[in-house]
Amino acid sequence: MITDERPRLSPQFVFRWEASQDAYILLYPEGLIKLNPAAGEILKRCDGMRTADAIVADLDQAFPGQPEAIARDTQAFLVAAYNKGWLRST
């Protein structure tokens, strides 16, 4: 599990809200990735300052009621995002 890492966006990606897509997106030189709402909420918090645990805590506070699901899904997303090169640790 990635708990004490401080994830941040890799420099080749740009993360932003795209009104025309009605979604958060990741832009990269070859195209774009439209993110689902949960992925957008997680990536918004990947600022290189917060640990993965702090991101989970913040999400749990913003969306109370299912702390175990939030922790599990956030960890799974972070692992996938690291593996795809979207994130790196500071």
Wavefront OBJ file of the C-alpha trace (Angstrom):
o trace
v 0.000 0.000 0.000
v 1.041 3.540 -0.733
v 0.385 5.393 2.512
v 3.291 7.681 3.324
v 4.121 8.747 -0.234
v 3.315 12.298 -1.315
v 1.927 11.886 -4.821
v 2.003 14.665 -7.374
v 1.275 14.853 -11.062
v 4.094 13.866 -13.400
v 5.348 16.893 -15.351
v 4.266 15.642 -18.780
v 0.587 15.751 -17.700
v -1.769 18.682 -17.205
v -4.770 18.145 -14.943
v -7.766 20.439 -15.325
v -11.523 20.775 -15.455
v -12.809 20.763 -19.019
v -16.302 22.260 -19.294
v -16.841 20.855 -22.790
v -16.233 17.339 -21.411
v -18.068 18.108 -18.150
v -15.215 16.300 -16.433
v -11.676 16.543 -15.156
v -9.130 15.535 -17.761
v -5.453 14.712 -17.989
v -3.749 16.228 -21.010
v -0.514 14.783 -22.338
v 1.394 15.242 -25.621
v -0.402 12.383 -27.394
v -3.953 13.182 -26.265
v -6.212 13.338 -23.252
v -7.789 11.093 -20.661
v -11.291 11.863 -19.418
v -11.471 11.015 -15.728
v -14.447 9.802 -13.779
v -15.570 12.005 -10.851
v -13.784 9.886 -8.213
v -10.479 9.994 -10.095
v -10.814 13.765 -10.446
v -11.405 14.185 -6.718
v -8.342 12.084 -5.906
v -6.043 13.820 -8.418
v -7.155 17.262 -7.170
v -5.534 16.327 -3.883
v -2.272 14.970 -5.339
v -0.321 18.164 -4.740
v 2.966 16.711 -3.513
v 2.250 18.044 -0.030
v -0.288 15.498 1.250
v 0.468 11.869 1.928
v -1.799 9.198 0.535
v -3.223 8.798 4.039
v -3.990 12.530 4.192
v -5.705 12.337 0.806
v -7.887 9.484 2.072
v -8.711 11.453 5.241
v -9.634 14.532 3.207
v -11.852 12.492 0.887
v -13.510 10.838 3.875
v -14.276 14.250 5.322
v -15.612 15.566 1.988
v -17.654 12.431 1.291
v -18.536 10.895 4.671
v -20.175 7.559 5.175
v -17.956 4.886 3.624
v -14.414 5.238 4.974
v -13.335 1.687 4.099
v -14.482 2.007 0.477
v -12.823 5.410 0.133
v -9.534 4.083 1.508
v -9.615 0.955 -0.670
v -10.616 2.753 -3.870
v -8.160 5.622 -3.346
v -5.262 3.229 -2.768
v -6.219 1.233 -5.860
v -6.418 4.386 -7.967
v -3.077 5.698 -6.688
v -1.343 2.413 -7.481
v -2.824 2.421 -10.991
v -1.908 6.093 -11.528
v 1.698 5.452 -10.431
v 1.880 2.435 -12.738
v 0.592 4.493 -15.680
v 3.116 7.245 -14.968
v 0.482 9.863 -14.125
v 1.880 10.375 -10.626
v 5.252 10.427 -8.973
v 6.366 10.920 -5.406
v 8.050 13.991 -4.003
l 1 2 3 4 5 6 7 8 9 10 11 12 13 14 15 16 17 18 19 20 21 22 23 24 25 26 27 28 29 30 31 32 33 34 35 36 37 38 39 40 41 42 43 44 45 46 47 48 49 50 51 52 53 54 55 56 57 58 59 60 61 62 63 64 65 66 67 68 69 70 71 72 73 74 75 76 77 78 79 80 81 82 83 84 85 86 87 88 89 90
